[in-house]
């Protein structure tokens, strides 16, 4: 079963997404939204996400601390642009 899971993960990881929308948020904002989460784990995640490359896929970085409406507009525009270029 482990071998099957590894094979599925390897297949998934080999795929290059059309677009990755990467939301950036600081630790304090995460903790305010999810106070039951472990701060050390959240810190590690916040530090790690910007390093992810998603197999060379185009990445749009969005500040997740801006108002939701602005965040959604940026994400929608990024998806529209990616689909127009596909």
N, C-alpha and C positions, 0 to 999 in steps of 0.2 A: 504494500500500500504506500509506503514511503517513496519508493522508486516511482510509482505512478504520480504521486503528488509533485515530486521533483521535476518529472518530465512535463507535467502540465504547467508548472511555474516557469520552467525554462522556455517553453513555447510562448507563454504569455509575455515574458520579459524580452523575447526576441522581436516582438511586434513593435513597430514605431507608430505611436499615435499621430493622428492628424494635427492635434493641438493639445497642449497641456496648459491648464489654467492653474497657476500656483499661487495660492493665497498666503501672504506673509502676515503673521500676527506675532505680537510680542508676548512674552510669558505672562506679564501682568494681565493683559487682556484675556488670555486663555483662562487664567485662574479666576478672573472675575466672572467669566461665563460658565466655567466648570469647576467650582471650588472643591469638588470631591475628588479631583484628579491629583495624582502625585506630581508635585512641583518639579522634582528632579527629572522625572520622565518627560514632562512637558518641555523642560529646558533642553533636554537632549533632542527632542523632536524638532523644536524651533531652530536649533542649531544645524540639524541634519537636512531638513527639507530643502534649503537653498542649494545644497550640494548635489541634489539628485538631477540627473540629466535626461532620464527617460529615453535612453537609446538614441539620442540626437534629435528628438522631436522638437518642433518649435514650441517655445515656452513663453507664455505671457504672465508676467508677475504683477499681482494686484495686492495692494495694501488692504488687508482685511480689517483694518481699524477705521476705515472711512465709513461714512453712512452707507447702509445696505443698498439704497437706491442707486448710489454712485457706483458701488461695487458691481451690482447687477448690470448696470449700463455698460461698464467697461468689459465685463465678461461676455455680454451679448454681442457687443461690437467685435470682440476678438473672434467669437464663433462665426459671426457673419462674414468677417474677412477671411477666415480660414476656409469656410465653405465656398466662398466666391472664387478662391484661388484653387480649389480642388478639381 
